[in-house]
Amino acid sequence: MRRKVLKLSIAVAVAAAFGTTTLWAQEPIVIKFSHVVAIDTPKGKGAEFFKKRAEELTAGKVKVDVYPNSSLYKDKEEMESLQLGAVQMLAPSLAKFGPLGVKEFEVFDLPYLFDNYGELHKVTQGPIGKQLLDKLDAKGIKGLAYWDNGFKVMSSNKPIRTAADYKGQKMRIQSSKVLEAQMRSLGVLPQVMAFSEVYQALQTGVVDGTENPPSNLYTQKMHEVQKYVSVSDHGYLGYAVITNKKFWDGLPADIRGKLEQAMKEATVYANKIAKEENDQALEAVKKSGKSQVVVPTAQEKAALKKALVKTHDEVGGRVGKDLIQSIYKETGFDPGKL
């Protein structure tokens, strides 16, 4: 029944979006931009910046309605809703494209694939990143940009300083075979769960901990129900800003050009503030006194890295060994030197 209602609402939305040229002239084009995190995160601020610039550059011909914090759709619902046309724009984490059938995006889930933003941007802002976005066309999706969140920390109600400390813990992950392999390499029991459900699961002990960039950890108040936070910087969390391809291709060329400009500016802004926001969030977690923030020693981090990087070979057949090697070449990473 719910699916029928959804399809009916989609039909109305599509009829409005693909109406006559007279309708384009009379009414603003409405873009529903849905995401699952708080407004005061890098993604949340990036979405608000895009809204502002899109409406300014189009002189009000486009209206962007932003729906943060899973207020419109949850993790599991939003991708289908985009494909069906009920929502026009999303910024899902890159892990979301594996379940969609574009497994190559799970390469970004590989632990310790990038050591810094410079290495990362060689990929996301270069030909490899574009080739990956182009793979979404076949799914009825147009990839517009990559937005950073940042490098992840681990959190738990049990000590997590060394690689051995993780063994036997239940850790929430996004739906990703790569993240499953990552956690299992530490002896962790991975638990796939929607982002909106994580706080309660941590609070009630359904899971022991999770991984997140500090901005997500802090804005969702997860640190208030976690005793330990380890600054492992073990993996990257980023987003692809995407739109319904039919909707995008159907826009008047001048409007589409202005929206591309707005997205370009929003991407520069979102990526610029990502590290700053995460640094500030980590400091706020420390000052809260709710969690003990642990910084692994160089030796402890090297041991963790060695344990996790073996995941690269384990999932090579899934994400593409050639893709992994092309990223190694781009960044200069040599796992054999660990």
N, C-alpha and C positions, 0 to 999 in steps of 0.2 A: 504493500500500500504506500509506504513511504517513498519507494522508488517511483511509483506512478505520479505522486505529488511532485517529486523532484523533477521528473521529466516534463510535467505540465508547466512548472515554473521556468524550466529551461526553455521550453518552446516559446513562452511569452518573452523571455529575455532575448532569445535569438531573433524573434520577430522585430523587437525594438531595435536591436543592434544592426540588423541587416535590412532595415526599411528603405524607404525611397530616399532619393537625394534631397527631396523637400524636407524630410524628417531630419536629415543631417543638418540642414541649414537652420531649422527652427529650434531644435532641441539640442542641448549639450550631449555629447557622447559620454556615457557613464562607464567608467572602468572600476569594477569592484576588485580591490587588491586585498587579498586575504593572507594572513600569516599567523603563526602559532606562538610568537614570543611577545614580550612586553614592549610598550612604546619606547621605553628608555634604554633599549639595547641598540647595538649597531644596526641590525636589520630594521628594527622599529623606527629608528631615526632616519635611516635611508629611505624607507617607504614614505615617511612624512615629507622628506625633502623632495622626493620624486613628485608627490602630489602637488606641492607648492610650485615647482618649476613647470610641471606639465600644464597646470591651469594658467600660469603666467604666460608661458610661451605660446599657448593656443588662444590667448585672450578670452578665456572662458568657454571656448568651444568644446573643451573636454573637462569633465568633472571626475575626479578620482576619489572614491570612497574607500578608505583604509579600514580594515577590520582586523585588529590585533588580538593576541591572546586567545586564539581559537574561538573567537566570538561568532564567526560565521561557519567555519568548517574546522574539524579536527584533522590531525595528521592523516588518518586513513581515508577521509572523505574528500579532501581538497583536490587531489590529483584527478580523480574521476569527474569531479564537478567542473574542473577547468576543461577537460577534454570534451565534456558535454555542452559547455558554453554557459553554465550557470554563474561562473565567476570568470573574469577576464585576465587576472594577473595573480601570480603566486611567487614566493621566493623560498621554495623548499630547500632543505639541506641536501647536499649532493648525494647522500646515502639513499634518498627516496627514489632515485632513478633505477637502481638495481631491480627492485620489485616490479617496476614498470616494464622491465625487459631490456633496459640499456645498461648492461652490467659493467660496461667500461667505466662508468662514473664512480664505481666503488673503489677505483684506484686511489681516490682522494681519502679513503678511509684507512689506507695502509699506514701503520704506525711508523713514525720517524722517517717518512718519505721526504719531508722538507725540514730543514733546520731553521729556516727564517723566512720572512716575507719576500725577500729578494728572490730566493730560489722558487718559492711558490708562484710569484707573479710572472716568472719566465714561462711558466706553464699556462696559467689561467689567462694571461694577457697575450699569449703567443699562438702559433699555429695549432699546437696540440689542443689547447682549450677551445679554439674555434671548431676544430674537427669534431670534438665531443658534442658541442652544442648542436652542430648540424645533424647529428644522429637522432635528435629529438623530432625532426620534421616528420618522420615516418609515423610518429605517435600522435600527430595532430597538434604538436606543440612547437612554438618558436622560442628558442633560447636567446635571451637578450643580453645578459651580462652575468659575471660572477661577482658576488659580494662576499667579502671576508667577514667572518666572526672572529676567529682567532685560533690559537693553539690551546689544547684542552688540558685541564687538570683532572685528577682523580679525586673523588671524595668518598668517604665511608664512615661508618660508626665503629670501625675496627682500625687498628694501626695499619698504615700503608706506606712505609718508608722503603722497604726493599722489595724485590720481585717476589720473594718467598711469602711476603705478607699477604699477597692477594689470594693465595691458594684457598679454595673452598668458599670464597665469598660469592654472594649473589649480587651481580651488578647489572643495572639497567642499561640497555643499549638501544639504539635505533635498529630498525629492521635492515640488517646488512650482514651478508655471509662473511664479509671481510672482518667486520667488527666482532662477529661470533668467533672467528678463528683467532683474532687478536686476543680476546679474553680467555679463550681456552688455552692459549699458549702460556698463560700465567696460572692456569689451574682454576680459573674463575668459572662460575656457573652463570652464563649470560641470560638475561631476561629481557625479551623484546617488549616494549611498552610505549604507548603514546606519550608525547612530551607533557601534555596537560594532566596526565595521571601520575607523574613522577613524584611530585612533592608528597602527596598522600601515601604513596608506596614507601617512600623513605621514612615518613613520620610513623607509619604503623609497623615498619620492619618487614614488609613484604619483600623488599630488597635491602641489601646492606649499604649499597652505594651506587655511584654512577660516574659518568665522565661528561664534562661540559667545559666550554670556555668560561672564565670567571664571570663575565657579564651575565650569562644565563643563570649560573649558579646563584649569583647575588640577587638579581632582579626577581627571580622566582622564589627567593627566600629558602632555597635548599640548604644553605649553610646553617640555617637555624635548626635543622634536624639532622645535621651531620657533624660528627665529632672531629673528623680529620679531613684536611684538604692537602693533597700532595701536588706540588708544582712540577708535574712530570713533563709537561709540554710534549706529550707523546704522539699526539695526532692533531690533525687540522679539522676544523669545522667551518665549512663555507656553504654558500647558497648559490643557486642559479636562479636568476630572475627570469620567469617564463610567462608566456602568454598563449592564449588559444590562437593557433596559427590561422584558422579561417577568419577569426575576428580581426587579427592584425593585418592580414593580407587584404581584407575588405575595407580597411580605412582609406579615406582620401589621402593621396600621396603627400600633400602638404602637411596634413595633420600627423601622419606617420613620421615624417621627417622631424617635426618639432618634438614628438614624443621620444624619438631616438636621441635627440639632443638632450632632452630632460633626463633620460636614462644614463647617458654618458656622464652628465654632471653629477647625478645622484650616485653613480658608481665611484667616481673620484672621491666624493664626500664620504660615502659609507666606508670605503677602504681606508681612508685617511684616519677616521676616528676609531677604527676597530681596535688597534693596539692600545691607544690611549684609554678607551673605555674599559678594556680588560685590565689594564694596569690599575686604574682607579677602583674597579670592582674588587680586585684582589686586596687592595689596601683597605677597602671598606669591610671585607670579610675579616681581615686581621683585627681591625679596630672594634668589630662587633663583639669579639670575645666568645662567640658562639662555637667557632671551629678553631682547632689548632692547625695553623698553616705550616706544613713541613716542606722544606726545600731539600731534595735529595742531594747528597754529596756527589762529586764528579764520579766517584767509583760506583756509587749506588745507581746513578743515572746510566752509566755505561753498561752495567749489568742488566738493567731494565731494557735498554735499547737492544742489547744482544739477544735477550729473550724474545723480544717482540718482532725484530726484523726478520726472523725466520718465517714469519707469516707471509712475507713477500713471495717466497717460493711456493708455499702451500696453496695460495689462491691464484697463482700465476695463470693457471688454465682458465680461471673464471673471468678475470678482468682483462687478460691478454698479456702474455709475456713480452711481446714486442712493444706494447704500450708502456709497460714498466721500464723496459730497457731504454726507450726513447726519453722517458723522464729522467732516468739516471744520467743519460748523456747530456740532457739539458741542464741539470743541476750539478753534475760532477760527483754524484754520490757513488761510492764503491762499497757495497756491503761486505766485500771480502776483506776489507781493512779493519773491521770491527774486532 
